[in-house]
């Protein structure tokens, strides 16, 4: 089994890992209050999903 003869540098290691970063989540606007929310989830601001109230908020 071949083994590496020399250690890889930190620069070489970091160049390989440049694409490991996380993507920003895709946000959509709530149809009820127009605040940004994650798609296919209840709006944390108003508690609506698919034009139906699912949860009660502190305002109500």
C-alpha positions as CSV (number, residue, x, y, z in Angstrom):
1,X,0.0,0.0,0.0
2,X,1.6,3.3,-1.0
3,X,2.0,5.9,1.7
4,X,2.7,9.6,1.3
5,X,6.4,10.4,1.3
6,X,5.9,14.0,2.5
7,X,3.3,15.9,4.4
8,X,0.9,18.1,2.4
9,X,1.2,21.8,3.2
10,X,-1.6,23.8,4.9
11,X,-2.0,25.8,1.7
12,X,-2.7,22.6,-0.3
13,X,-5.1,21.4,2.3
14,X,-7.0,24.7,2.4
15,X,-7.2,24.9,-1.3
16,X,-9.0,21.6,-1.4
17,X,-11.4,22.8,1.3
18,X,-12.4,26.1,-0.4
19,X,-15.8,24.6,-1.5
20,X,-16.8,23.3,1.9
21,X,-18.7,26.5,2.9
22,X,-22.4,26.5,3.6
23,X,-24.9,28.1,1.3
24,X,-27.3,30.7,2.6
25,X,-30.8,29.3,3.0
26,X,-33.3,30.3,0.3
27,X,-35.9,32.5,1.9
28,X,-39.4,33.2,0.5
29,X,-41.9,35.9,1.5
30,X,-44.9,35.0,3.7
31,X,-48.2,35.3,1.7
32,X,-49.9,36.8,4.8
33,X,-47.4,39.2,6.4
34,X,-44.7,39.4,3.7
35,X,-41.9,38.7,6.1
36,X,-39.0,36.4,5.0
37,X,-39.5,32.8,6.0
38,X,-38.1,29.4,5.1
39,X,-40.1,27.7,2.4
40,X,-42.6,24.9,3.3
41,X,-42.6,26.0,7.0
42,X,-45.0,27.9,9.2
43,X,-44.2,31.6,9.3
44,X,-42.5,32.4,12.6
45,X,-43.9,36.0,12.5
46,X,-47.6,35.4,12.0
47,X,-48.1,31.6,12.3
48,X,-49.7,31.1,8.9
49,X,-48.9,28.4,6.4
50,X,-50.7,28.1,3.0
51,X,-53.1,30.9,3.9
52,X,-54.3,29.1,7.1
53,X,-53.4,30.0,10.6
54,X,-51.5,27.0,12.1
55,X,-50.1,28.4,15.4
56,X,-51.1,31.3,17.6
57,X,-48.6,34.1,18.1
58,X,-47.9,36.2,21.1
59,X,-49.8,39.1,19.5
60,X,-53.1,37.2,19.5
